[in-house]
Amino acid sequence: MTISLAVLVLILFFALCSSPSISLEQKSEEVNIQRGDVQLAGTLELPHSQGRVPALLMVPGSAAFDRSNYGLFDALADSLTGLGFATLRVDDRGTGRSDGKKHDLSADDLADDILALHSYLRGRPEIDPRRVGLLGHSFGGALIPVAASRSSKIAFVITLAGYALTGENLMMETRRRYEESRDIDDAQRHRILAFQEAMFDAVKAGGPWETVEEELRNLNRIELSRPDDETVLQLAKSPWFKSFLALDPDPSIRSLRIPFLAIFGGSDVSVSPELNIEAMRKSLSENPGSVVHVVPEANHFFKVSGSISEDLFAKITEWLIVGFEK
């Protein structure tokens, strides 16, 4: 999507004129935030400014990601900081320079981490504490509304490939769509979906795992399993996975009345727009400050032909600037 002339003028005006103290220069600072006996490490990007600036905390998805989030957060930080917004991106527990292990925690525990990091940002002398928001990708996009619903200090929310379904419904429907796209017969498809349902039942009941493990071995022998099923099965035994299946962002999204931007990738197969956009719109139906947008042809990490979509940058920038100019 091409940036309109009006939006381009607005962006340039905001960056160069409306806040004379903000330049296109920026500085990076390595930070460490203590969470009990665990230290979380990250990068704080700060625009050079004589006054306090707005800020965003970036929250990654379900896997244990470092602060880059496959380059998505690095690119967003560079773009937004250059326009006068501070950004904080943090290594997940157990990755990069952060201690601990992410999947030993529940979704509730991780929401507490988000609020602690948000509080850290608000306490920085360079930051305007009234204008600190959350940006989350994938599972992070489902988790940040939960965190925001627990605090009156969150200024705004941006979700990238976030969702309003439960984790169980998202994974089940995504798997169903994938299997329906494969050239296999109905009996095989039913067996694969039954395996996933059995795995989820074992997660919720705390086992037993032997039958599920045996069925995965059988599926592998006849080449019906996906390559990542073994990884998912191992992750399914973690404390995090049970809370992931149960996490329902919908009530939290419905409770929010702060500005909310939800963006989906048009070619995302992990959080497909066909499955998720309508659910998100329903959840946001009573929030007058909400916007839902689709980036055409973008995948789960918002790349188009190997590069992060310029439309993603344009939409976030336009939405933030118009919001702060009001």
Secondary structure, 3 states (H helix, E strand, C coil): CCCCHHHHHHHHHHHHHHCCCCCCCEEEEEEEEEECCEEEEEEEEEECCCCCEEEEEEECCCCCCCCCCCCHHHHHHHHHHHCCCEEEEECCCCCCCCCCCHHHCCHHHHHHHHHHHHHHHHHCCCEEEEEEEEEEECHHHHHHHHHHCCCCCCCCEEEECCCCCCHHHHHHHHHHHHHHCCCCCHHHHHHHHHHHHHHHHHHHHCCCCHHHHHHHHHHHHCCCCCCCHHHHHHHHCCHHHHHHHHCCCHHHHHHCCCCEEEEEECCCCCCCHHHHHHHHHHHCCCCCCEEEEEECCCCCCCEECCEECHHHHHHHHHHHHHHHHC
